[in-house]
Amino acid sequence: MNYIMQDLPKAGDTVVVGLSGGVDSTLTALLLKEKGCKVIGVTMSMWDGSIPIVNAEKHVKDACYSPGEAEDIEACKKFCQEQGIEYHVVDVQKAYAREVLEYFKSEYRSGRTPNPCIRCNRYVKFGALLEGIKALDIKYDYFCTGHYAKIVRPETGLFGTDVRPYMVAGAADVTKDQTYFVYRLPDEILSKVRFPLATVKKSEVFEMARKAGLAAAERAESQDFIGEEYFDILFADKPSIPGDIIDLDGKVLGRHRGIEHYTIGQRRGLGVALNYPAYVQAIDPKNNLVVLAPNDALNSAGLVADDFVWPGNVEPKEPFEAMVKIRLASRPVKAVIEKYIPLEGEEFVGTPWKITFAEPQRAVAPGQSAVLYNDSVIVGGGIISKVIQS
């Protein structure tokens, strides 16, 4: 199928740009201004001070959710003042706490491995933030961010229909691909979203930013949604429940300090000494167990995912082939996707789908997202619910 890349904002368009203080969003705003767009900058305020600040003397932005947010807002404000750009700060603290922090904690306590960035993009950055912009009575033609992705539409209808939804496709810089993070954005939001860095490589972004004298070009970029030093504090609202660490035969190897501290594929910090390299192979929340196994035992033949989203809400009627990514850093692998018939006692969110890999995949983690691609265009995705062992 052929896909048509959607036009980027043109001179005279009013464009709201989500500014984080980083080089990508800052350059995005500058490029649009130089193009002749009326640019309005907005920044999300997420940090609500509900957890104690660690390393108060540390004045760098080391994560998305961080007390360093105040410095980011000042940097964005200064940039907009220098460029003559209208600027607003939108309070999304309640939405962030509810949709990201509480979700993050709940999933880990259920023995799953969530992706908070996917959740944030759907319900905060392209949800609560857009609602905040609407509340400010800001009218705009496009909402732009510094994501590395494209917005496209198929030339013909999707999955045999006449529906031609807005879809997310890979950017020119495959090493910075961020499509995985935005796969859950619906058609009505994508219709007004554009990613001006779609055709630009990260090295070129830094080069252009430095030539323009942007302070953001010299700032460290945040990598995680929350700093490691805040992890235990975040989970301190409830006591951890220790339990057994076992092997595949059920032999007790040691004790864990609470299943929320473990993820599938983890090797370090297990507190168990064995005569072979051991990894977390499974987490059993019902029995409060962490299961360890050799590396080979982490391979899976497939998975079952639920809570699916489809472009334009067009759900396939028949099994189909696609490339699937089971985590951001994984290599896409060919797979067959077909509806899954639940076994007795199994419960799912919406229609579950079975994804069978063409080659085994390592450390498939429930709670992560399985995102489906056709020619680097996202054709669907859901949350991993069940692992099919090799």
Order of alpha helices (4+ residues) and beta strands (2+ residues): beta-beta-alpha-beta-beta-alpha-beta-alpha-alpha-alpha-alpha-beta-beta-beta-alpha-beta-alpha-beta-alpha-beta-beta-beta-beta-beta-beta-beta-beta-beta-beta
